Structures are given as structure tokens and as C-alpha cells.
């Protein structure tokens, strides 16, 4: 056993050309930790509301709309930020969403939504992409805060209680099917019907 350890140490301590394999391995490990820490720090910085409204031309449009909703100010003091609704919380889905969102940098660079007027012209397209994403992931971001197990249907309006019991609990529909426009003004949906 001692000879195996001695042989291993000899290989690790033996210089490659200028540095030993052990030094290169340890250096690679430290560099990996620094890279991983930097990557996660950058990921979290891009996961703040300040970043969203600063880079995505949203400060004068949808962010102002959010400020008038119950998701921004309410009796419980719980506030949803842009990433709470638009970025998945689990790590792998978050990274995939960030890669997908990198296409939105195009809009920033080329100014396709740089003014409220340009944004309005793209509102239906942008909203449709988000609705499709919510539909595809069963409104996961909504469910991070709102779970059907925690809902007290007896404290909801009769209509809400009936709809949630019929569609949400059965899985026939997901949150976004009924709650489009819950945090932002709806686009002109008549344009959606004309496209079809």
C-alpha cells in the first residue's frame, strides 16, 4: 500500500515541463472554483429586477404596469420581482432560460423595443412567447408562490373556486390559461385572431 502511495506521489510531483502534475491539478481545481463562483455570481446579478429593467428596456413599459398590481404591493408585503415570474428557480432550467433570453440582447442592441411605441408594436409577440413558455412548463413560476395545496377555495369568490376546482386541480388548464394580464396590460388580442 505504501509503495502505491509513493508511486502516485512520484507521478504527481514529477515536473511536466515546468510545473508538476500536482501543481497543475491543484491550479486547475482552484481555477475551476473561481470560474464556478464567478459564473454563479454573474447568474445571480442577471437575476435581479434592477438588471431586468436596466437592460431589457422595460423600465418605462411593463415595469410601470407591474407597479399597479397586487404582485407589487399588497396587504401581506410579499412582492414578486421580474425574475420571480420570468426565470425558473431550479438551476438547470434557470441556465436554459438565461441562454434563451440572450436572444433578447438583440432587441437591446438593435433597439427593436427601445421606445414605448416600438414596445407596443411588439407587445403581442413578446406576450405570446411568454404565455407559450408558461403553458409549456405548467406555469411553474406561478406555482413557486401559489400552490393548489395551499389554496383555501372557501375563501375565494364562487367563480374562482369553481374554476380552480374544475381546471387547476384536474390539470386540464394551467395558471396562464386564465390569468393572462395578471401583472401586465394585455396586448390587443384581436390581432392574435387576425393572424390565425
N, C-alpha and C positions, 0 to 999 in steps of 0.2 A: 504494500500500500504506500509506504514511504517513497519507494522508487517511482511510482506513478506520479505522485505529487512533485517529486524532484524533477522528473522529466517534463511535466506540464510547466513548472516554473521556469525551466531552462528554455522552453519554446516561447513562453510569454515574455521572458526577459531578454531574449535574443534580439539584437537590433535588426530591423528590416534593412533599410539603407542608412537612415539617420536616426530613426526612433524605434523603440522596441514595440513589439506587438501589444504588450500590456499597456504601454502609454497610448498607443493608437486606439485600443479598445476603450480605455478609460476616457480618453479625449472624445471619442465618438459618443459614449454614454452621456457625458456632460453636455456635449453639443446637442444631443437629442432632447435632453431635459430642457435646455434653454430654448430650443426650437418649439417644443411642445407647449412650454409656458407662454412663449410669445404668441403662438398661434391661438391658444385659448384666450389670452388677454385681448388680442385683436378681435376674436369672435365675440367676446362679451362687450367690447367697445361698440361694435356694429350692432349690438342688440339693445341699444338704448334709444329712448324716444328722441333725445337731442340729436343723435346721429340720423335717425329717420327723417325728421323734419328739416334737418340741415342739408341732407344730400338728395332727398327724393322730391324736392320741390313741393312738399306737402304743407308747409307751414301756413300758407295763405288759403289753402283749399280745405282738404279733408280734416286737417288738424283743427281748424276753426269749427268745423261741423261737430267733431268729436267733443269739443268743449261744452257743447249744449246738451249732451246726452247723459243718461244715467250711468253710463260706463265711465264718465269723467268725474262727475260729482253726484254723490248720493248720501243717504242717511247713514250708511254703515261706514263710509270713509274709505271703502275699497275702490281703488282706481285701476282701470285697465289701461296699459300703455300700448303703443303701436306693436311692439314685439309680442305682447301677450296674445294678441289676436292674429298676427300675421307671421309669426315664427314658431314652429313646433318646439316643444320644450325638451323632448329627448334628443340626445346628442347627434345621432346619425341622421335623423330627419331634419335637424337644425342645419347641419352642414349641407345636406342636399338642397334645402330651401335657400341657403346663402348662395350656393352655386347657381341655382335657378335665378335668384334675384340679381346676380351680377349682370344679367342682360338688361336690367333696369338702369344700369350705369349709362347705357347707350342713350336713354332718354335724357339723362343729365348732361352728357357731353354734347349731344346734338340739339338740346333744347326743345324736344318734341312736346314737353308738358311744362315749359318754363313760365308760362303765364296762366292766369285763371281761365282765359278764353281757350288756350290750347288744351288745358286740362279738361275743360268741359267737352271739347270735341273728342277726347279720348276716354271720357268717364265710363261710358257703357262697355267699351272694350276692356278697360282695366278691371272694372267690377265683374265682368263676365269671367275673366281669368281667375279672380279670387273666389267667386262663387263655385266655379268648377273645382278648384283646389279644395275648398271646404267640403264640397259634396264627395269628392274622391276619398278624403280622409275621415269621413263621418263626423265632420265638424269637431275634430279633435281639439282645436284651440278653445272652442266654446266649452267643451266638456272638461277642460282643465280646471275651470272655475264652477261650472254648472253641471252637476251630475244628477241624473234622474233619480238615483237612490236618495239624494238629499232634498229633493223637491217635495214640498208638502202641498199636494194637489188640493187639499181642502182650503188652503189659504189663497188659492188662485181664483181668478174670475171663472165663472162657469164655462165660458167658451175656451179659455186657456186650459183648464183642467180636462175638458173633453178632448181637445186637440192633442195635448200631451199624452193622455191615456191611450188614445187611438193610434197615433202615428209615432210618437217618440219611443214609447215603451215597446211597441211591436217592432220597431226598427224599420218601419215602412218609409219613414222620412227622417231626415236629419235636421238639425237646428236651422241651417241656412235656407232650407226649403221654405220656411215660413218667416224667418227673421232677416230677410234682406233689408238693408237700410236701417238696421238697428243702431248703428254707430255713425253712419254717414248718409247723406242725402242720396236718394235713389236717382239713378240716371233716367233719362227718358226711355221707358220700356217699350214705347210704341215703335221705336227704331229697331228694337230686337225682333218684333213681329214682322216688320217690313223686310228684314234680312232673310227671313225664312221662307 
